[in-house]
Amino acid sequence: MSNRDQHPADPTADGNETGTQRKLPRRGLLFGGAAAGLGALAAAGAHLAGAGGQNSRNPAPAEPAESVHGGGLVPFYGARQAGITTTAQAHGVFVALDLLPGTTRTGVKAMLRLLSDDAANLAAGEPALADTEGELARVPARLTVTFGFGPGLVAAVDPARAPRWLKPLPAFSIDRLQPGFSDGDLLLQICADDPLTVAHAQRMLLKDSRSFATVRWVQTGFRRSYGSEKSGTTMRNLFGQVDGTSNPAPDSTDHERVVWGGGDIPAWTDDGTSVVIRRIAMNLDKWDEVDRVGREESVGRRLSTGAPMTGTNEHDEPDFAAVSRLGFPVISDVSHLRRARPEDSSQRIFRRAYNYDAAPGAGGVSDSGLIFVSYQADVDKQFTPIQRRLDELDMLNQWTTPIGSAVFAIPPGCREGGFVGEGLFA
């Protein structure tokens, strides 16, 4: 509507004023003029509002295109299971199951086939077979489901085929292990960039398994939200430390050797590996009492960049021979970096950890820590020697306590129409 349309008709427009119009009192004229002015202002305001406060010479900037990442897919089928060399997703849940008493080899096979079929569908953004909330499956968000076999599952199928390292870790003096976070017959590692996707996948897979197994423990973890940091940035744990700098790069020769090659690998685990999951409680309240210098000395790295105390960049090689002007090692012999770094290059692991933050107990401020996830070809030859050194002497032991521990064999992947763990039944 134009301003002209909002005003009363012009009494002189056709030259035929009526007597009433000619004798319109001043009060009426003033009121009419005020109303006309308000109408014009209202129209102008509406125009400005519709233009977003911009005129034709200064158009409103174009809105940036919205970026949506929920459609990302990671193939489930393949020679090796996904979720190991896959770039770590923002959210993860680790579920350990115990087989029901009397579960037979045939029952284990049926369970693994059902779980594999539904995991493949969910990873592809499709509902599981009996999915009553199928809409939740439409956002896969790079979902991966990785299966691990504990000693009990292998024993139920063929105990003679268990790798020698498939057993609980040796007892360490620093451990305060809780049954509620330790051991298990079957591991489901479920990771995605969206927590709703993770929760839905967890529920679907637990529905599949309830006729064969019960839940032993669940550990939920997180990293930075997807897109909040540049891809490839090393994660930080809740101490603020850069965590995982020494990892061998995926697709490198080192990674192939560390994760997939060598060790005691039975035929059914060709293209498989092992995983150790340690739940490490971190006393953040006590850590708060340590100044920055003390924190960096205990770790052996700068908190700002993750660089070793003898370097400037995160991936600089540490110089353990360097000494200060007073003759003391720049990187302490009891720092975490020094104790975790093996002299033997065969003693390496691939870390894929997640933070956890549980509800604190009465009077506490935090119940937080790290779900330490370590992949390696041979637990006995790679992981255990490192853990022994940390157990003997590591400055970080003042603030960390392992409260959970589990070891699983990671079988190879499967082809479409097959299932994870198929080779164990051959």
PyMOL commands that set and color helices and strands:
alter all, ss='L'
color gray80, all
select helices_A, chain A and resi 3-6+19-22+26-50+105-123+134-138+151-157+159-161+179-181+195-209+253-260+267-269+284-287+292-299+336-340+379-392+395-398+422-425
alter helices_A, ss='H'
color red, helices_A
select strands_A, chain A and resi 91-99+144-149+186-192+213-222+273-282+350-351+354-358+367-376+400-410
alter strands_A, ss='S'
color yellow, strands_A
deselect
rebuild
show_as cartoon
